[in-house]
Amino acid sequence: MMAVCESLTDLDGKSWDMPGLLPGAVHMQKRLAGLGSQGLATAFGPWRGHTFHYSRLETAHAESIRATKHPSGAAGEAFYECGSLLASYFHAYFPSCIEATAAVFSGRALFGDAA
């Protein structure tokens, strides 16, 4: 997700232009911004994974869905859809839901009806 935004600002405050496929700016920070197990409800069942990052995204682009933190059930990482792009800090564990993994790599819808 970081690589497809409009800009990325490093720890020294230098901003780098990025491709701009997802509106917004990523800012690196010294403090951990996200860590832990999460799951995502998909049309194919739950997709397990985790998050680990030292950056934050600033965007006005509406999120599509959020993962759920495990075991608390609190809101986890946001997912953003922009055209055919699906971006998030969520790192999926592909074997946890083979059908969801196949859907992402074949261009099929991950959310909604799995038919």
Helices and strands as residue ranges (DSSP letters): G 2-4, E 5-9, E 15-17, E 22-28, E 34-42, E 45-53, E 55-58, E 65-69, E 75-82, E 85-88, E 91-92, G 94-96, H 98-106
